[in-house]
Amino acid sequence: KAVYYCCRACQQKAWRAHKPLCLRTVADKRSVADIVGLHVQLVGSFAEDEACSWIQSKVPWWRSYAEGILELVLHLECFPLAVALAAERARAGKTATPAEYLSALKHAGYKRATVRRTSEKHPECFPDVVKLLLDTILQSDQAHAEDAGQALRKLALLDTEAIPLDLLGTDERKAVVLLQKHSLVTLDDTGCAALHAVTQRVVRDWLTPKSHRQALVAALSAVLAAKLKRFDQVKPSTFFIGRRYARHTGIVAARAREWGVLPCLPGVDVGQVSRGSDTTVFDNIGSMCRQAGHFYEHVSTQPREALRMHLTTLDSFVTGQGRNHQWVAASYSDIGNVYRAQGKYDLALVQLQQSLKILIRAYGGEHGDVATMYNNIGELYQEQGNQEEAHVAFKQSLEIKIRLFGAHHPLTAFAHNNIGNLLRLQCRFAEALIQHVRALEIHKNVHGAIHPRTADSHNNLGLVWQQVGNYPNALKQHLLALDIRTKLLGHFHPDVGASYNNIGMAYDSQGDHEKALGYLEKSLDVCTQMFGYRHPQTADRYNNIGGVYRALGKYEEAFNFYQKSLVIKMQVFGQEHSLVADAKYNIGRVHENRDEMEMALALFIESHKMYFKAHGPSHKMTKSAADAVQKATVRVEQRQRETSKTQVVHQ
């Protein structure tokens, strides 16, 4: 009973005022506030600063432990009744620090009172409050009352806010109104539900029988898997699906771990999991988490969330299908792609090679998935700067595809494109053109002149001509790609944005900086519309616009755009990624143009260390940064000598 009141006097006063109400009022008219004797606002949650302030006012010797108080408040999820109880007990027990109280609280765990201290007919604790409300609904003769319990248990497995009601069954959605009427659930203007984290915990831990838990996870994961199946990372019109459901997918997976439906930690022995002969629940969890991982990886650019989802996918498929299934191979590949995007190439290579081993074991060496995995390994080697290994992997992929599909298949054309891109990076332009022309001919014969794959081949040819220095041919190919993409995809699509960017860069290389700026700004507009302002592609556009301003001699504008690019890349990739090194290197170039050599030298040294760590000593960017360090060092030392001479003359 002390949970709900700050002191004994308030408790007795509230009970005297509410006892007649609780005994007289019809059960289905009562709210949580009526039962516990508090204003309805206190059933919600404190703001963090409000909760911290409350504790500091009640336990004055804790005022110098602001961080400890905040940690305690967050552990209690800002629930007012729990915060009030913590303050009261800390004051009564003379607890020295909030850390000490939190440690004792975690050690004790969450336990229900088993013995009532009075015969008064009032709830002993908050779990009893929730149970009383739910029993009241279930015992009523209202329509869909019997579905309220199942609806509440499903809602308790999801996030606390913005819960789409289409995750529930038809009758369960109708029962949500009863839950709202009894203050267990709230509904917002968009029709999404919300309920407090403490209510969720009570429902999960005390009001959901263990025998029902796997079935609940199976039902929700099946619905989420079906919803997220419609998400496609290359179709912006489906991005809203990821935004609507991905967060709930992660929560459901976490609850499945808590309940033992899945292993508690990635990589633990699957024998610890209680599973039956039906593996559908594991397949559904894996499917929904894989799609959510792709959303976090490609759209919202949250690599940590993407990695967490793909690790859960791996655990689910291993638990359901064993370690040598093709779905497990796909999970290893997804994990490797996330590590690759983070610049963790060694970890990525381990995952991709593990995927390749499983696929070869499952299918043998002659299979389309094996060829795709060789291609992915080749792309990883290419990014790493290991071009010889990349060429070997791409060639293996091409040979398998020719044997399986023939020389005139779109998948064979895809392999030709990848080899062409590698040859372009090696400055073997004549050979690169041959590969891209072959790919273009295949796509035209198979798909026709107006097709996304045909546009990709025109784009790749444009990049080769641009690097050769033949800007008219480069612009011709890029404009053809843009025309095809706008006809098929509209003006707001990532591929259209890429075409705008490539045309802008071609004009910039040609020296027509004003035209370049116009196309690059269009590309930036597409990226911000599609992905927002915190995405690697947006950062890339900021970088390119900064390069044009630098070429125009507008160093202040160039610095601002390079700085925006750096901030996004550091937020997405962390401090040690090679793309972050690119941004710092470019900012160093701006300082060099301004004759601010000390600042330029510091950035060149920093970027050189990052390039060396990411790519090794033989990569072209490592060499460029080393050359920049050497030249900047010479200029700084020369300036220091001149300054010393001037000081001697003055003396």
HELIX and SHEET records of a PDB file:
HELIX    1   1 ALA A    2  TYR A    4  5                                   3    
HELIX    2   2 ARG A    8  ARG A   24  1                                  17    
HELIX    3   3 ALA A   27  LYS A   29  5                                   3    
HELIX    4   4 VAL A   32  VAL A   36  1                                   5    
HELIX    5   5 VAL A   40  VAL A   43  5                                   4    
HELIX    6   6 GLU A   48  LYS A   58  1                                  11    
HELIX    7   7 PRO A   60  TRP A   62  5                                   3    
HELIX    8   8 ALA A   66  HIS A   75  1                                  10    
HELIX    9   9 PRO A   80  GLY A   93  1                                  14    
HELIX   10  10 PRO A   98  ALA A  108  1                                  11    
HELIX   11  11 PHE A  126  GLN A  139  1                                  14    
HELIX   12  12 ALA A  145  ASP A  147  5                                   3    
HELIX   13  13 ALA A  148  LEU A  155  1                                   8    
HELIX   14  14 LEU A  165  LEU A  167  5                                   3    
HELIX   15  15 THR A  170  LYS A  181  1                                  12    
HELIX   16  16 ALA A  197  TRP A  206  1                                  10    
HELIX   17  17 LYS A  210  LEU A  228  1                                  19    
HELIX   18  18 PRO A  236  THR A  238  5                                   3    
HELIX   19  19 PHE A  239  GLU A  258  1                                  20    
HELIX   20  20 VAL A  270  GLN A  272  5                                   3    
HELIX   21  21 THR A  280  HIS A  298  1                                  19    
HELIX   22  22 PRO A  303  GLN A  321  1                                  19    
HELIX   23  23 GLN A  326  ALA A  341  1                                  16    
HELIX   24  24 TYR A  345  TYR A  363  1                                  19    
HELIX   25  25 GLY A  368  GLN A  384  1                                  17    
HELIX   26  26 GLN A  387  PHE A  405  1                                  19    
HELIX   27  27 PRO A  410  LEU A  425  1                                  16    
HELIX   28  28 PHE A  429  HIS A  447  1                                  19    
HELIX   29  29 PRO A  452  VAL A  468  1                                  17    
HELIX   30  30 TYR A  471  LEU A  489  1                                  19    
HELIX   31  31 PRO A  494  GLN A  510  1                                  17    
HELIX   32  32 HIS A  513  PHE A  531  1                                  19    
HELIX   33  33 PRO A  536  ALA A  551  1                                  16    
HELIX   34  34 TYR A  555  PHE A  573  1                                  19    
HELIX   35  35 SER A  578  ASN A  593  1                                  16    
HELIX   36  36 MET A  597  HIS A  615  1                                  19    
HELIX   37  37 LYS A  620  HIS A  650  1                                  31    
SHEET    1   A 2 THR A 186  LEU A 187  0                                        
SHEET    2   A 2 ALA A 193  ALA A 194 -1                                        
END                                                                             
